[in-house]
């Protein structure tokens, strides 16, 4: 903020739940290390037409987990695991399969040689999509002429986009009795989450932060008009104003925020799953694993299951137990 106050928001996944036994065990390890904590939040649904909350705790009894102090804490910790070397600010521009060496050669977007690798795990659903060309002006990293049988599967994976609106208020929203709620009968808003109510969050005294999520229909309409490139500050400011006006129109006596910013989440939710029973796409002969929520289910748990499956495939090639 202008006064130097630092605000943090989870503008992606607000929380996650787990049901698979293997993932429950993994998340239990994260919880023991302090990477995640249970968010004991009450949820409901807000009917835009009646102006009333209903279906309290409709999300059921499953534990809601959040990263501590933010959802990105989980990935940050994984990047620091023993044996992991992380490179930031590097975009893979080209992937070449070297048949004679049975390995991959990777290059950055600006053509810099990044080295050769025995296996590649790709987690970007746009790895072979022409959408990349619209953003970079260059071909996508994975040349589908090498993998013609994958063309129909991964060339253009449909997604359900979303806008997130980050809001900070100088006082709590007294008219809102829950920490999260879905919207019924709203054309532009789908969810609202009280971000500052999550464990491990540090916010200025007496303030409260919220993240609103748009409907897919609203986001699709706006993105179609914006085009694929990064939206301008003015365009995002317009989105922020529109979504906030809808929030105020609920009749919940929403005050003016002390901070407001919109974020485009263009690839928020994959509309299909391409991984089948394996929950990943595995090319054994070329030692390529494609993993992500788009291979399993559009959730944190789906992404974890897909990654675990890809890791097991690679370890199997090395005749090593998965240990997952």
C-alpha positions in Angstrom: 0.0 0.0 0.0 1.0 3.7 -0.3 2.0 3.9 3.4 4.3 0.9 3.1 2.0 -1.6 4.7 2.5 -5.1 3.1 -0.6 -7.0 2.2 -0.7 -10.6 1.1 -3.5 -12.5 -0.6 -4.2 -16.0 -1.8 -5.5 -15.0 -5.2 -5.4 -18.6 -6.5 -6.8 -21.6 -4.7 -8.3 -20.3 -1.4 -7.9 -23.7 0.4 -7.9 -27.4 -0.4 -9.4 -30.6 0.9 -8.0 -34.2 0.7 -9.7 -37.6 0.6 -7.1 -39.9 -1.0 -5.2 -41.9 1.6 -1.8 -41.2 0.0 -2.4 -37.5 -0.2 -3.7 -37.5 3.3 -0.4 -38.9 4.4 1.6 -36.3 2.4 -0.5 -33.4 3.8 -0.1 -34.8 7.3 3.7 -34.5 6.8 3.2 -30.9 5.6 1.1 -30.1 8.6 3.7 -31.6 11.0 6.3 -29.3 9.4 4.1 -26.2 9.8 3.6 -25.8 6.0 -0.2 -26.1 6.2 -2.8 -25.7 8.9 -6.5 -26.4 9.1 -8.8 -23.5 8.3 -11.7 -23.8 10.7 -14.0 -21.7 8.6 -17.8 -21.5 8.4 -19.2 -21.4 4.9 -22.6 -20.5 3.4 -24.4 -19.4 0.3 -25.6 -15.9 -0.3 -28.7 -15.5 -2.4 -28.3 -12.3 -4.5 -32.1 -12.0 -5.0 -33.3 -12.4 -1.4 -30.2 -10.8 0.2 -30.0 -13.6 2.7 -27.5 -16.3 3.7 -28.5 -19.9 3.6 -27.0 -23.4 3.5 -24.6 -22.7 6.3 -21.6 -25.0 6.4 -22.7 -26.5 3.1 -19.1 -27.5 2.3 -19.5 -30.4 4.8 -17.2 -31.7 7.4 -14.0 -32.2 5.4 -11.0 -30.4 6.7 -10.0 -27.3 4.8 -6.3 -26.8 4.6 -4.3 -23.7 3.8 -0.6 -23.0 3.3 1.1 -21.1 6.1 1.7 -18.1 5.9 0.3 -18.3 2.3 -0.8 -20.9 -0.1 2.5 -20.6 -2.0 4.4 -21.7 1.1 4.0 -25.3 0.0 5.7 -24.9 -3.3 8.4 -22.7 -1.8 9.2 -25.5 0.6 9.3 -28.2 -2.0 11.8 -26.1 -4.0 14.1 -26.3 -1.0 14.0 -30.1 -0.5 17.3 -32.0 -0.5 18.5 -32.6 -4.0 16.3 -30.0 -5.6 17.9 -27.2 -7.7 15.4 -24.5 -8.5 15.8 -22.0 -11.3 13.5 -18.9 -11.2 12.8 -16.4 -13.9 13.5 -19.0 -16.6 10.9 -19.8 -19.3 11.4 -23.0 -21.3 11.2 -22.0 -24.9 12.2 -25.3 -26.6 12.3 -29.0 -25.8 14.3 -31.3 -28.2 14.3 -35.1 -27.8 17.8 -36.4 -28.7 17.1 -39.9 -29.9 20.8 -40.9 -30.1 21.4 -39.9 -26.5 18.0 -40.9 -25.1 17.8 -37.5 -23.4 16.2 -34.1 -23.6 17.8 -30.8 -24.5 16.1 -27.7 -23.1 16.6 -24.1 -24.2 15.2 -20.9 -22.7 12.8 -18.6 -24.5 15.8 -16.4 -25.6 17.6 -19.5 -26.9 20.0 -20.1 -24.1 21.1 -23.7 -23.7 19.8 -25.0 -20.3 21.4 -28.4 -20.5 20.5 -32.1 -21.2 18.2 -34.1 -19.0 17.3 -37.8 -18.7 13.7 -37.2 -17.9 11.3 -34.2 -18.2 8.2 -33.5 -16.1 6.0 -30.9 -17.7 3.3 -29.3 -15.6 2.1 -26.5 -18.0 -1.0 -27.5 -19.8 0.0 -25.0 -22.6 3.2 -26.8 -23.3 2.1 -27.6 -26.9 -0.6 -25.0 -27.3 -0.6 -22.2 -29.9 -1.7 -20.0 -27.0 2.0 -19.8 -26.2 2.7 -18.2 -29.6 0.1 -15.6 -28.9 2.0 -14.5 -25.8 5.6 -15.0 -26.9 5.5 -14.8 -30.7 7.4 -18.2 -30.8 6.3 -21.8 -31.2 5.2 -23.7 -28.1 8.0 -25.6 -26.3 6.9 -29.1 -27.3 6.9 -29.9 -31.0 3.9 -32.1 -31.6 5.4 -33.4 -34.8 7.5 -35.6 -32.5 4.4 -36.7 -30.6 1.7 -36.8 -33.2 -0.5 -39.1 -31.1 -0.6 -36.5 -28.3 -1.8 -33.7 -30.6 -5.5 -34.1 -30.0 -5.0 -34.6 -26.3 -2.8 -31.7 -25.3 -2.8 -29.2 -28.1 -5.6 -27.0 -26.6 -6.9 -28.1 -23.2 -10.1 -26.0 -22.5 -10.2 -24.1 -19.3 -12.6 -22.1 -17.1 -11.1 -18.7 -16.4 -11.6 -16.5 -13.4 -10.8 -13.1 -12.1 -9.8 -12.7 -8.4 -10.5 -9.4 -6.7 -8.3 -8.6 -3.7 -9.8 -6.3 -1.1 -8.6 -4.9 2.2 -10.9 -3.1 4.7 -10.0 -0.9 7.6 -12.6 -2.8 9.7 -14.2 -6.2 9.7 -17.4 -6.7 7.5 -19.8 -6.9 10.4 -22.8 -7.9 8.2 -21.0 -11.1 7.0 -21.5 -14.0 9.5 -19.2 -16.5 7.7 -15.6 -16.7 6.5 -16.5 -17.9 3.0 -19.6 -18.0 0.9 -20.8 -18.7 -2.6 -23.1 -16.5 -4.6 -26.5 -17.6 -5.9 -28.2 -15.5 -8.6 -25.1 -13.3 -9.3 -24.0 -12.8 -12.9 -20.4 -11.9 -12.1 -19.5 -13.2 -8.6 -19.1 -16.8 -7.6 -17.3 -16.9 -4.2 -16.0 -14.7 -1.5 -13.3 -15.7 1.1 -12.1 -13.8 4.2 -8.4 -14.3 3.6 -7.3 -12.7 6.9 -9.3 -15.3 8.8 -6.9 -18.1 7.8 -4.3 -19.3 10.3 -0.8 -17.7 10.1 -1.9 -14.6 8.3 -0.5 -11.2 9.4 -2.7 -8.2 8.8 -2.8 -4.7 10.2 -4.7 -4.4 13.5 -8.5 -4.3 13.1 -8.3 -4.7 9.3 -9.8 -7.5 7.2 -8.9 -8.8 3.8 -11.1 -10.6 1.4 -10.7 -12.3 -2.0 -13.7 -12.4 -4.4 -13.9 -14.8 -7.3 -15.7 -14.0 -10.5 -18.0 -16.4 -12.4 -16.5 -18.3 -15.4 -19.0 -16.6 -17.7 -18.0 -13.1 -16.6 -14.3 -13.9 -16.9 -14.7 -15.5 -20.3 -16.5 -12.5 -21.7 -13.9 -10.0 -20.4 -11.0 -12.1 -21.6 -12.5 -12.5 -25.0 -12.6 -8.7 -25.3 -9.1 -8.2 -23.9 -7.3 -10.9 -25.9 -4.7 -13.3 -24.7 -2.0 -10.9 -23.8 -1.4 -9.5 -20.3 -4.2 -7.1 -19.4 -3.4 -3.5 -18.9 -3.6 -1.8 -15.5 -6.6 0.2 -16.8 -8.4 -3.0 -17.9 -7.8 -4.7 -14.5 -9.0 -1.5 -12.7 -12.3 -1.7 -14.7 -12.7 -5.3 -13.7 -12.1 -4.5 -10.1 -14.7 -1.7 -10.1 -17.3 -3.9 -11.8 -16.8 -6.8 -9.3 -16.7 -4.5 -6.3 -19.9 -2.8 -7.4 -21.6 -6.2 -7.5 -20.3 -6.9 -4.0 -21.7 -3.7 -2.7 -25.0 -4.4 -4.4 -25.6 -7.3 -2.1 -27.0 -5.0 0.6 -24.4 -6.2 3.1 -23.3 -2.7 3.9 -19.8 -3.2 2.3 -17.6 -0.1 3.0 -15.0 1.3 0.6 -11.8 -0.7 0.7 -8.4 0.7 1.6 -6.9 -1.5 -1.1 -8.4 -3.1 -4.2 -6.8 -4.9 -7.1 -8.0 -7.5 -9.7 -5.9 -10.4 -10.9 -6.6 -12.4 -14.1 -6.5 -16.2 -13.5 -6.9 -17.1 -17.1 -6.2 -20.8 -16.7 -7.9 -21.3 -13.3 -9.8 -24.5 -13.8 -9.2 -27.2 -16.5 -12.5 -28.1 -18.1 -11.4 -31.7 -18.8 -9.0 -34.3 -17.5 -6.6 -35.9 -19.9 -4.7 -38.3 -17.7 -7.2 -41.2 -17.4 -6.6 -43.8 -14.8 -2.9 -43.0 -14.6 -3.7 -39.3 -13.7 -0.7 -38.3 -15.8 0.4 -38.6 -19.5 3.5 -40.9 -19.6 5.7 -41.3 -22.6 8.0 -44.1 -21.5 10.1 -44.3 -24.7 10.9 -40.6 -24.5 10.9 -40.3 -20.8 8.4 -37.5 -20.6 5.7 -37.1 -17.9 3.0 -34.5 -18.3 1.4 -33.8 -14.9 -1.1 -31.4 -13.3 -4.6 -30.9 -12.2 -5.6 -31.0 -15.9 -4.6 -34.7 -15.8 -6.6 -35.7 -12.8 -9.1 -33.2 -11.3 -9.2 -29.4 -11.0 -8.0 -29.2 -7.4 -4.8 -29.2 -5.3 -5.4 -32.9 -4.5 -5.7 -33.6 -8.2 -2.4 -31.9 -8.9 -0.7 -33.8 -6.1 -2.0 -37.2 -7.3 -0.9 -36.4 -10.8 2.6 -35.5 -9.7 2.9 -38.6 -7.5 1.8 -40.8 -10.4 4.4 -39.1 -12.7 7.1 -39.6 -10.1 6.2 -43.2 -9.7 6.5 -43.8 -13.5 10.0 -42.3 -13.5 11.2 -44.2 -10.4 9.9 -47.3 -12.0 12.1 -46.7 -15.0 15.1 -46.4 -12.7 14.0 -49.6 -10.8 13.6 -47.6 -7.6 10.7 -47.8 -5.2 8.4 -44.8 -5.4 8.7 -44.1 -1.7 5.6 -41.8 -2.0 
